Amino acid sequence: MLPKEKIDRINELSRKSKSVGLTDAEKEEQQQLRKEYLQTFRSSVKNTLQNVTILDPKGNDVTPEKLKKIKNKRLH
């Protein structure tokens, strides 16, 4: 998870860009922070999916084969 200070800074830059605009340095900082946020978010989603087992209403494992292979690689 991204530190609260960085999320606060992303929000601060977003508000400023809508009201008065950003300097070139602030635009670059905003892009870098957004990139870091997306990497963290994607990593979190990927990790969550790698730990999920999908069951149908009857309780049968219907996890996609691709996901099962990824899980098996992590365990070995």
C-alpha positions as CSV (number, residue, x, y, z in Angstrom):
1,M,0.0,0.0,0.0
2,L,1.2,3.5,-0.8
3,P,2.0,5.6,2.2
4,K,-0.7,8.1,3.3
5,E,1.6,11.0,2.7
6,K,1.9,10.1,-1.0
7,I,-1.8,9.6,-1.4
8,D,-2.4,12.9,0.2
9,R,0.1,14.5,-2.2
10,I,-1.6,12.9,-5.2
11,N,-4.9,14.4,-4.0
12,E,-3.4,17.8,-3.3
13,L,-1.9,18.0,-6.8
14,S,-5.2,16.9,-8.3
15,R,-7.1,19.7,-6.5
16,K,-4.5,22.2,-7.5
17,S,-4.5,21.2,-11.1
18,K,-8.3,21.7,-11.2
19,S,-8.1,25.1,-9.5
20,V,-5.0,27.0,-10.5
21,G,-2.9,24.6,-12.6
22,L,0.4,22.9,-12.0
23,T,4.0,23.8,-12.8
24,D,6.0,21.5,-15.0
25,A,7.8,20.1,-12.0
26,E,4.4,19.4,-10.2
27,K,3.1,17.8,-13.4
28,E,6.1,15.5,-13.4
29,E,5.7,14.7,-9.7
30,Q,2.0,14.0,-10.3
31,Q,2.8,11.6,-13.1
32,Q,5.4,9.8,-11.1
33,L,3.1,9.5,-8.1
34,R,0.3,8.2,-10.2
35,K,2.6,5.6,-11.8
36,E,3.8,4.4,-8.4
37,Y,0.1,4.2,-7.2
38,L,-0.9,2.1,-10.2
39,Q,2.0,-0.2,-9.7
40,T,1.1,-0.7,-6.1
41,F,-2.5,-1.2,-6.9
42,R,-1.9,-3.7,-9.7
43,S,0.5,-5.7,-7.4
44,S,-2.1,-5.8,-4.7
45,V,-4.8,-7.1,-7.1
46,K,-2.4,-9.7,-8.6
47,N,-1.5,-10.9,-5.1
48,T,-5.1,-11.2,-4.1
49,L,-6.0,-13.1,-7.3
50,Q,-3.2,-15.5,-6.7
51,N,-4.7,-16.4,-3.3
52,V,-8.3,-16.9,-4.5
53,T,-10.1,-20.2,-5.3
54,I,-13.3,-19.9,-7.3
55,L,-16.1,-22.2,-6.4
56,D,-19.4,-22.7,-8.2
57,P,-22.7,-22.9,-6.3
58,K,-22.2,-26.7,-5.8
59,G,-18.8,-26.2,-4.2
60,N,-16.7,-27.4,-7.2
61,D,-13.4,-25.7,-7.8
62,V,-13.8,-23.7,-11.1
63,T,-10.6,-21.7,-10.8
64,P,-9.2,-21.0,-14.3
65,E,-6.2,-23.2,-15.2
66,K,-4.0,-20.2,-15.8
67,L,-4.6,-19.1,-12.2
68,K,-4.0,-22.6,-10.9
69,K,-0.6,-22.8,-12.7
70,I,0.4,-19.5,-11.2
71,K,-0.6,-20.7,-7.7
72,N,1.4,-24.0,-8.2
73,K,4.5,-22.0,-9.2
74,R,4.3,-19.9,-6.0
75,L,4.0,-23.0,-3.9
76,H,7.0,-24.8,-5.4
